[in-house]
Amino acid sequence: MFWMGLEGMVQMYLSAMEDVFAREEVAALKAQVKSAKSVVITSHRSPDGDAIGSSLALKHMLSAMGVSSTVVMPDAYAKFLHWMPGHDSVRFHDAEPEAVGTLVAEADILFCLDYNAPSRAGGLADSVKEACPNKRSTVVMIDHHQEPEPFADMMLSDPTTGSTCELIYRLLRAWDMEEALDADLASCLYTGLITDTGSFRFSSVQPSSHDMASALLATGMDHSRIHSLIYDACRLEQVQLTAYALSQKLQVFPEHRSAIISLSLAELQRYNAQKGDTEGLVNRALAIEGINFAAFIKEDVDRVKMSLRSRGTFSVRDVAAAHFNGGGHHNAAGGACQGESLQSVVGRMVALIPTWSDDLQYDD
């Protein structure tokens, strides 16, 4: 039965009781950052809106303190995020692996945002691991995913929070930097806030999420433009790919209240798919009436990746962790399988769904 595990519930309970940003070490970190010679900000492989938004927001914060920093990503991200203030300064490990790897491994202060284990950092994983035992480096993890690995010197983890951008906003307030909140910084934070909360649809949204949105809007940030840039910038081939996926590749199992969409590498190439083109497909499957579990599975060059979504009590985080080398949140998770074909992964998913059927028979 895939309910939230006891360890996860205890962790969420403790996080709710303690404000991790009220710790003395957080205040001390501000002074340490100011004196650092090399500050590097990283995020996870295949970075999304929250990963980019939180990283660039932190860079803007540090700039307001007079601190220079470098944002480093394992690989490229979708073009619909290239408008973000600070995008032009981001460096990518897959484009310059040696230089970027050295930069991360030898940083005085290394921020690890929106990931809870070095393995999530893709090509940067080894460099992050190298920085962790380095006495010259201080590694700071800021993340909202469940069950983080204890790899960093400072673990600022709160799995009750809907996005890492909300945690960066709390850091800004903990450092008494509200005056630094301008439209550029607010735009970065708002991007992560809306993308990781499904535009405030997900159960992770709290009253503080809306309080934050109010503060961001007060800067004069153009929230309507941001929504349009993120959600209304589809290429024709992307629309055609979506139509093909929904009309030809959608499998619905109404008796198990589940749905799957799968795409092969050849199918993706047929529509000239680019990063971000399949974003939201899994939510289309979950939007079907009566469906409580949905999976989007796609073939990549070196692995098979998946996005999992659920509504209500069914935990896709547990599904991802138990069967697909993944993790995430209770209702939104992901996984990846190396050395296995798309057909094999889809077949395993189809075989597993009936075993979860009893747990999915509810109306949310």
N, C-alpha and C positions, 0 to 999 in steps of 0.2 A: 504494500500500500504506500503510495507516494505522497505522504503528508510531510510537512516541515519537520525535520528531525529535532529531537530534544536539544541537541547542542545548538542548533540554529535558533530555536526559540529562546534559550537561555541567553545567547549572545545578543539577540535583539532586545530582550528585556533589560539586560545590563546597559546596553547602549542608550536605551530610552531613559534610564535613570541618571546616567552620567553624561555631561556635556564634555566631549573629548577636547573641545577647543578652550575649555576653562582651565586646563592644566597649566601649571607653572612653566613646563617645558615649551609650551606653545608661545608664551610671551618671550621666553629666552631665545627661541628660534629666530624671532624678528631681529634681535641684535646680532645673532650669529650670521644671518643672511647679509646684513649690512656690511660685515667685515670680510665676507667671503670673496675670494678672487675669481672663482669659477662656479657658477650656478647653472645647472642643467635641468630642464623639465622634460620628462618623458611620459608616454602613454602606451596603450596596448596596440597589438597588431590589428590591422584593418580598422584604423581609428574612425569613430563615429562622431556625431555632433557633440556629445558630452565630453569625449576625450579631447577633441580639438578645442571646444569652448572653454573647458576648465584650464587647459594648458595655456592658451593665449590669454585668458583672463588673469592667470597668475603672473604671466610675463608683464602684462600691463600694470598689475599691482606693484611688482618689483621695480619697474621703470619709474613709477611714482615715488618710490623710496630712493631713487638714484642708483639702483642696482641693475647692472647689466646681466642678462640671462639668455640662454639659448634653448629654444624649443626643438626637441628631436623626436621624430616619429619612426617606427620600424619600417613603414612603407607608406605609399601614397594614400590619399583619401579622396572621396567623391568630389567632383567639380562643383556641386551645388554648395560646398562649404568654402570654396576658394575666395569668396567675397569678404571673409571675416578679417577684421583689422589685425594685422600682424602675420597674415598668411605668407607673405613674400619672404619672411625671415626664417621660416621653418626649414629645418634640415632633415634629410631622410637617410636612414641607414642603408636601405637597399641601393641608393644612388651613390653613396660614398662610404662603404662599410668600414674601412680602416680608420679614416679620420673621425667619423662619428662614434665608432666603437671606443676609440681612445678618449674622446671627449667625455663620454659617459663614465667610463671606468675610472677616470682621474679627476672627476668633479669634486670640488670641495663640498658642495651640497647638491645632492641628487634628489629631485622630486619625482616620485612615481605616482602618477595620477590615473585614477579610474581602472586600476588593475590590482589584484590581490595576491599575485604570485609572479616571480620572474618569468616563468614559462609563458605567461600571457603577453610578454613583450616581444614575441617573435624573434627576429634577428638580433634584437638588443639584449636578449636574455642573458647571454654569457657576460656581456659588459656590466649589466646590472649585478649579476652574481659576483663579479670581480670587485665592484665598488663596495659591496656589503661588508666584507671583512677588512677593508682598507681603513686603517686608523685615521688617515687624512680625510676620508670622506664621511659625511653624515647623510644617510639615506632616509628620506621622509616619504612614507606612503600615505596618501590621502585617497580614500576609496569608500564605496558604499556597497560592495558585494559581500555576500555571506562567506564565513569561514576563511578569513585571510590567512595565508602562511606567514609565520613570524620571521620575515626576512629583513625588515628594515630596522634602523636604529630608533625611529619614531613612527608609531603606528596610529594614525588618525583615521580610525575606521568607525563608520556608523551605518550598518545595514538597514536601519529604519528609514533612511533618507532616500528620496527618489532619484537623485542625480549627484554626481561629483561636483557639478557647478554649484549646487546648494551648499556643499561643504566648503568650497572656495569662498563663497559669500560669507559663510560663518567665520572663516579665517580672517577675511577682510574686517569684519566687525570686531573680532577678538584682538586684532592689531590696531583698533581705533583708526581705521583708514577710510571711513565713510566719505571723507572729502575727496578721495581719489576716484570715486565712482562717477565716471563720465559716460558719455554715450557709447564710446568704443568698448570700454570695459563691460558696460551693461549689455551690449549686443552679444558679446562672447558668452556671458553668463546666461543670457536669455536663450541662446541657441541650445545649450546643454539642458537647460531646464525644460524646454518644450519637447525636445526630441526624446529625452529619457523618461518623461512622464506621459508621453503620448498626447501632448497638448493638454495636460492636466486630466487625462482620462483614467490613468492607472490608479490602483488602490494605494500606491506608495505616496500619493499626493497628501500633504498635510496642510494645516492652516498656515504654517510658516512658508510653504511653497508660494502661496498667494501673497503673503506679506512681502516676500522677496520680489515677486513680479511687480508689485506696486512700487517698490523702491526703484526698480530698474526702469519702469515707465516714467518715473518722475525725473529721470535724467534727460528726457527728450528723445530717447531712443525710439526709432521708428519700428514698432513691433509688427505692423502690417507688412512692411517691406521685408522683414526677416522671414515671416511666414511664407510670403510669396517666393522669395529666393530659395527657400528650402523645399517647399512642397509643390510649387508651380513652375518648375524649370525642367520639364520633361522633354527629352528629344523624341522625335517621331519614332525612331527605332525602339526606344524604351517603351513607348505606349504600345507598339506592336508586339513587343516581347511580353508585356503584361497581358495583353489580349490572348496571345498564344498560350501562356501559362495557365490562365484561368479557363480557357475553352478546351484545351487539349491535355493538359497535364495535371489537372485537379482531380484527386481521388477523395471521395467522401464516403465515410463509414457511419451512416446515421444511427445504426444500432449501437455503435460505440461512442457516438457523439464526438467523432474525430474527423480530421481532414488532413491531407498531405498534398503538397505541390513539390515536384522534383524537376530539375533541369540538368541536362548533361552539358559538358563543355562544348560539344558540337552545336547544341541548340543555342547556347549563349553566344557562341561565335557567329551563328547564322544571323543574329540580330545585332551584331557588333556591340555586345554588352560591355559597358564600362562600369567602373566602381560606383556603387550606389544605385545602379539601374534596377536591382531586385529588392531594394529597400522597401519594406512595407508589404511585400507579397504575402508573408505569413499572416499579417493582420487581415488581409482580404479573406483568407481561408477561415480565420477565427470569427470573422463577421457574419458567417453563414448562420442562419437561425438554427438553434439547437446544438451548435458545435461548442464544446468546452475545451478541446485540445486541438492545436494545429501545428504542423511542422512544414518548414520550407527547407528542402535539401538540394544542394547544388554541387556539381562536380567542379573542382578547381584543378590547377595544373599538378599539384603535389598532394592533394588530399580531398576529402569530401566534407563539406561544411554544412552546418544546419543552424537554423533559428527555430526555437520552440516557443510557443505562446499558449497560455491557458487563461481561463476565467475562473474565479472562485477558488475552491479549496485544493484543486489538483496542482501539485508542485512539479513544474517542468525543470526546476533546478535539480531536483532529485533524479529525474529521468536522465538529464544530461550527464550528471556525475556518475550514475550507476552504469550507463550503457554507451555513452558517446564521448568520453574523455573531456567533458565540459563542465559548465557551472553557470552561475548567474544569479537570478532572482526567482522568487516563488512563482511568479506568473510570466516571466520573460527570461529565457536562458539560451545558451548556444553550445555547440559541440563541434568536434572535428575528428575525422577518422582517417588515418594514414595507412597506406598499404591495403586498402579495401576499395572495391569498385562501387560506383553509384548504385548499380543494381543490387549489390549485396547489402548496402546500408539501407536502402529503401525496403528491401525484403525483410531485414531485421525489424525495421520499424513497423511494417505491416503485421508481422508476426507478434510483436509485443503489444500492439494496441488492444487486442481482445483481452489480454491479461489485466489491463487497467480498466476495463469496461465498467465494472461495478463501481469503481471510484469516480467515474465520470457521469454517473446517472443522477444529475441534480440540475435544478434550475437556479441560475444565478440571479 
